[in-house]
Amino acid sequence: MGRRLIVILAAALLYAPVDASAQLTVAAASDLQNVMPTIVQRYEQTTGQKTRVSFGSSGQFFSQIQNGAPFDLFLSADESYVKMLIDSGHAVGSSAVPYASGRLAVWSRSDRGLNLSKGLLGLTDPQVRRIAIANPEHAPYGRAAVDALRKAGIYDQVRSRLVLGENVAQAAQFAQTGNADAAIIALSLTRTPSMLVAGTSVEVPPDAYAIIRQTGVVLTRAPDKERARQFLAFLTSPDIAAILAASGFGSSR
């Protein structure tokens, strides 16, 4: 299929008539908290379609969706959860599409006086007593943080200092409130106004951890799957890709 035809089909899907009285429900990874309000506002202005977004860890949403949670779309921070939902019949395989890649950063409050120029290696400093990360058992950013610490050769050294948040947003909150001295979190969360004012950050090199390939999918229980596909088409449009990039996300490729 030629590129021009793909663009035409995507445009037709994007602007197809929908029932504006119905509300699209989206389960979104918590690293999207800063950027999703802008995306949803533009989507609603463009289509007239009302949209409600819930944020949380991808692993927790995975379990909720398997147990019948009433979502139409799942925007996961990890493609593996999407694949498992497709395999179990809870998601539509043909709808799955990567929309971004997650990026890691180390963040600390300015009043902690930490030197972040060394990146992850700076976390071995004795004054860093608590390091917040998302729970690696169900949060992709938590797994990426552990991966990065292992590849840096310091995981065993700092393991006892790790404080686990239920999701990456809670890990960021731990550091922002001073309950942790530093956090390894989504770069996108360090770009929020409150985090920019309160502290400093340094990005972890992308080759220091396995790629966080963020993927969206239409869920089988969605009553109007075409409407859900329309949102994914909008999410992967060039304009929204630019917004995601400016908000700290990498390319979906």
C-alpha positions in Angstrom: 0.0 0.0 0.0 1.4 3.3 -1.0 2.2 6.0 1.5 -0.3 8.4 0.0 -3.1 5.9 0.3 -2.2 5.2 3.9 -2.4 9.0 4.7 -5.8 9.2 2.9 -7.2 6.3 4.9 -5.8 7.7 8.2 -7.4 11.0 7.4 -10.7 9.4 6.6 -10.6 7.5 9.8 -9.7 10.6 11.8 -12.5 12.7 10.7 -15.2 10.1 10.4 -18.5 11.1 12.0 -19.0 9.9 15.6 -21.6 10.0 18.3 -20.6 13.1 20.2 -22.8 12.2 23.1 -20.8 9.1 23.8 -17.6 9.4 25.9 -14.4 7.7 25.0 -12.7 6.2 28.1 -8.9 5.8 28.0 -6.5 4.0 30.4 -3.2 5.9 30.1 0.3 5.3 31.5 1.1 7.7 34.3 4.0 9.2 32.4 1.4 10.9 30.1 -0.1 13.0 32.9 1.7 16.2 31.8 0.9 16.0 28.1 -2.5 14.2 27.8 -4.7 17.2 28.8 -3.3 19.1 25.8 -3.8 16.1 23.5 -7.3 15.5 24.7 -8.2 19.2 24.3 -7.1 19.2 20.7 -8.8 16.0 20.0 -12.1 17.2 21.4 -11.8 20.5 19.5 -11.1 18.6 16.3 -13.7 15.8 16.6 -16.3 17.0 19.1 -15.8 13.7 20.9 -15.7 13.8 24.7 -12.9 11.8 26.3 -12.1 10.7 29.8 -8.6 9.6 30.8 -7.5 7.7 33.8 -3.8 7.5 34.7 -1.9 4.6 36.4 0.7 2.0 36.0 0.5 -0.1 32.9 0.7 -3.3 34.8 -2.2 -2.4 37.1 -4.3 -1.4 34.1 -3.4 -4.7 32.4 -4.9 -6.5 35.4 -7.9 -4.3 35.6 -8.6 -4.7 31.9 -8.4 -8.5 32.2 -11.0 -8.3 35.0 -13.4 -6.3 32.9 -12.5 -2.6 33.6 -14.7 -0.4 31.4 -12.1 1.2 29.1 -12.2 1.6 25.4 -8.5 2.3 24.8 -5.3 1.4 26.6 -2.2 3.6 26.2 0.5 1.4 27.7 4.1 2.4 28.5 5.1 -1.1 27.5 4.2 -3.0 24.4 4.4 -6.3 26.3 1.2 -5.6 28.1 -0.6 -4.8 24.8 0.7 -8.1 23.3 -0.6 -10.1 26.3 -4.0 -8.5 26.1 -4.2 -9.3 22.4 -3.2 -12.9 23.1 -5.9 -13.2 25.7 -8.6 -11.7 23.5 -9.0 -8.5 25.5 -7.6 -6.2 22.8 -7.9 -5.9 19.0 -4.6 -6.9 17.5 -5.0 -5.0 14.2 -5.4 -1.7 16.2 -2.1 -1.8 18.1 0.2 1.0 17.3 3.4 2.5 18.9 2.9 6.2 19.8 6.2 7.1 21.5 9.2 5.8 23.4 9.7 6.5 27.0 12.9 8.2 28.3 14.4 8.0 31.7 15.9 10.8 33.8 17.3 11.3 37.3 15.6 14.1 39.3 16.3 15.7 42.6 15.1 18.6 44.6 17.4 21.7 44.5 17.5 21.9 48.3 19.1 18.4 48.4 22.3 19.9 46.8 23.1 16.8 44.8 25.4 16.9 41.8 23.6 15.2 39.0 26.3 15.7 36.4 27.4 12.1 36.9 23.9 10.8 36.2 23.2 7.4 37.7 26.7 7.2 39.2 25.9 10.2 41.3 23.4 8.1 43.2 26.2 6.2 44.9 26.9 9.3 47.0 26.4 8.5 50.7 24.1 11.5 51.1 21.6 9.9 48.7 19.8 7.7 51.2 16.5 7.0 49.4 16.0 6.7 45.6 12.5 6.5 44.3 11.6 4.4 41.3 8.3 2.9 40.1 7.6 -0.7 41.2 9.4 -2.8 38.6 6.8 -5.6 39.1 4.2 -3.7 37.2 5.6 -0.4 36.0 7.7 -0.3 32.8 9.7 2.7 34.0 10.6 0.8 37.2 11.9 -2.1 35.1 13.9 0.4 33.0 15.3 2.0 36.1 16.5 -1.3 37.4 17.9 -2.2 34.0 19.8 1.1 33.9 21.2 0.6 37.4 22.4 -2.9 36.5 24.1 -1.8 33.3 25.8 1.0 35.2 27.1 -1.6 37.6 25.6 0.0 40.8 22.4 -1.9 41.3 23.7 -4.0 44.2 25.2 -0.9 45.8 22.0 1.1 45.8 19.4 -1.6 46.0 18.7 -1.1 49.7 18.0 2.6 49.1 15.3 2.1 46.6 11.8 3.3 47.5 9.0 1.9 45.2 6.1 3.9 44.0 3.0 2.3 42.6 3.7 4.0 39.3 6.2 6.4 37.9 4.1 9.5 38.9 4.1 8.4 42.5 7.9 7.8 42.4 8.2 11.4 41.2 6.0 12.6 44.0 8.2 10.8 46.6 11.2 12.9 45.4 9.2 16.1 45.0 7.9 15.9 48.6 11.3 15.1 50.0 10.5 11.5 50.9 13.3 10.5 48.6 16.5 12.3 47.9 16.4 11.5 44.1 14.2 9.6 41.7 14.7 7.7 38.4 11.6 8.6 36.5 10.1 9.5 33.1 11.8 12.4 31.5 8.3 13.7 30.6 7.4 14.1 34.3 10.5 16.2 34.9 9.2 18.7 32.4 6.1 19.6 34.4 6.1 23.2 35.8 6.3 22.1 39.4 9.2 19.7 38.9 11.1 22.3 36.8 10.7 24.9 39.6 11.5 22.5 42.5 14.5 20.6 41.2 17.0 19.6 38.5 17.3 16.6 36.3 19.6 14.8 33.9 18.5 12.4 31.2 19.8 8.8 31.4 21.3 7.9 28.0 18.7 5.9 26.0 21.2 3.1 25.3 21.6 2.5 29.1 18.3 0.6 29.3 15.9 -1.5 27.1 13.7 0.7 24.9 10.4 1.6 26.5 8.1 1.2 23.5 4.8 2.8 24.4 1.9 1.3 22.5 -1.8 2.0 22.2 -4.6 -0.5 21.5 -8.3 -0.7 21.1 -9.9 -2.9 23.7 -12.3 -5.7 22.7 -15.0 -4.4 25.1 -15.1 -1.0 23.4 -18.7 -0.5 22.1 -17.5 1.7 19.2 -14.2 0.4 18.0 -14.0 2.8 15.1 -14.3 5.8 17.5 -11.4 4.3 19.5 -9.3 3.8 16.4 -10.0 7.4 15.5 -8.3 8.5 18.7 -5.3 6.4 18.0 -5.1 7.9 14.5 -5.1 11.3 16.1 -2.5 10.3 18.7 0.0 9.1 16.0 -0.5 12.2 13.7 2.6 14.4 13.1 1.3 17.3 15.1 0.8 15.2 18.2 4.1 13.5 17.7 5.7 16.9 17.9 3.9 17.7 21.1 5.0 14.4 22.6 8.6 15.1 21.6 8.5 18.5 23.2 7.1 16.9 26.4 10.1 14.5 26.8 9.1 11.4 24.7 11.2 9.8 22.1 10.2 8.6 18.6 7.7 5.8 18.3 10.0 4.1 15.7 
